[in-house]
């Protein structure tokens, strides 16, 4: 397919289902990241950038975008990828703590309401 960054390819990718697009981004990104030439490896940054734009909540794509941007991208791209990953990490941590607090509050309510002997 060539790089997703090309305009003709972008139009093609927009027509794919979510599952097809995920598979394309994952396979193409990994193919570029594991290629021998550094110029080809740099193309993984564009692939993962596009993946993150299409799937903004996907932690794995965000992680791969950060890794490839840090290794092969510009400092600006690496900062953008880091900010994106950090945003997802913070959101994940907040949701994790909210679930823990909610579960503990439910147990406490049961105990104090006499629901647990």
C-alpha positions as CSV (number, residue, x, y, z in Angstrom):
1,X,0.0,0.0,0.0
2,X,2.8,2.4,0.5
3,X,2.7,4.9,3.3
4,X,-0.6,6.0,4.8
5,X,0.6,9.6,4.7
6,X,-0.1,9.8,1.0
7,X,-3.4,11.5,0.1
8,X,-4.7,8.7,-2.1
9,X,-4.0,6.2,0.7
10,X,-5.7,8.4,3.3
11,X,-8.9,8.4,1.2
12,X,-8.7,4.6,0.9
13,X,-8.1,4.1,4.7
14,X,-11.2,6.3,5.5
15,X,-13.4,3.8,3.7
16,X,-12.1,0.8,5.8
17,X,-14.1,-0.6,8.7
18,X,-12.6,-0.1,12.1
19,X,-11.3,-3.6,12.2
20,X,-9.7,-3.3,8.8
21,X,-8.1,0.0,9.7
22,X,-6.7,-1.3,12.9
23,X,-5.2,-4.3,11.2
24,X,-3.7,-2.1,8.4
25,X,-2.2,0.4,10.9
26,X,-0.8,-2.4,13.1
27,X,0.7,-4.4,10.3
28,X,2.1,-1.5,8.3
29,X,3.4,0.3,11.4
30,X,5.2,-2.9,12.6
31,X,6.5,-3.5,9.2
32,X,8.1,-0.1,9.0
33,X,9.4,-0.2,12.6
34,X,11.2,-3.5,11.9
35,X,12.6,-2.6,8.5
36,X,16.3,-2.4,7.9
37,X,16.6,1.2,6.7
38,X,16.3,4.1,9.0
39,X,14.3,6.0,6.4
40,X,11.8,3.3,6.2
41,X,11.6,3.1,10.0
42,X,10.7,6.8,10.1
43,X,7.6,6.1,8.1
44,X,6.2,4.2,11.1
45,X,5.8,7.6,12.8
46,X,3.3,8.7,10.1
47,X,1.5,5.4,10.3
48,X,1.1,5.5,14.1
49,X,0.2,9.2,14.0
50,X,-2.6,8.4,11.7
51,X,-3.7,5.4,13.9
52,X,-3.8,7.7,16.9
53,X,-5.9,10.2,15.1
54,X,-8.4,7.6,14.0
55,X,-8.4,5.7,17.3
56,X,-7.6,8.4,20.0
57,X,-8.4,6.1,22.9
58,X,-6.3,3.1,21.8
59,X,-3.4,2.9,24.3
60,X,-1.3,0.5,22.3
61,X,-1.3,2.7,19.2
62,X,-0.5,5.7,21.5
63,X,2.4,3.7,22.9
64,X,3.7,2.7,19.5
65,X,3.4,6.2,18.3
66,X,5.4,7.5,21.2
67,X,8.1,4.8,20.7
68,X,8.5,5.4,17.0
69,X,8.4,9.2,17.3
70,X,11.0,9.1,20.0
71,X,13.3,6.7,18.1
72,X,12.8,8.0,14.5
73,X,10.8,11.3,14.6
74,X,11.5,14.9,15.2
75,X,11.6,16.4,18.7
76,X,8.2,18.1,18.0
77,X,6.6,14.8,17.0
78,X,8.1,13.1,20.0
79,X,6.6,15.8,22.3
80,X,3.2,15.4,20.6
81,X,3.3,11.7,21.0
82,X,4.4,11.9,24.6
83,X,1.6,14.4,25.5
84,X,-0.9,12.0,23.8
85,X,0.4,9.0,25.7
86,X,0.5,10.9,29.0
87,X,-3.1,12.0,28.6
88,X,-4.2,8.4,28.1
89,X,-2.1,7.2,31.1
90,X,-3.6,9.9,33.4
91,X,-7.2,9.1,32.2
92,X,-6.5,5.4,32.8
93,X,-5.1,6.0,36.3
94,X,-8.0,8.3,37.2
95,X,-10.6,5.7,36.1
96,X,-8.7,3.0,37.9
97,X,-8.8,4.9,41.2
98,X,-12.4,5.8,40.6
99,X,-13.3,2.1,40.3
100,X,-11.4,1.2,43.4
101,X,-13.0,4.0,45.4
102,X,-16.5,3.1,44.1
103,X,-16.0,-0.6,45.0
104,X,-14.8,0.3,48.5
105,X,-17.7,2.7,49.0
106,X,-20.1,0.0,48.0
107,X,-18.6,-2.4,50.5
108,X,-18.6,0.3,53.2
109,X,-22.3,1.1,52.5
110,X,-23.2,-2.6,52.8
111,X,-21.3,-3.0,56.1
112,X,-22.8,0.2,57.7
113,X,-26.3,-0.5,56.4
114,X,-26.3,-3.9,58.1
115,X,-26.3,-5.7,54.8
116,X,-23.2,-7.8,55.8
117,X,-23.0,-9.7,59.0
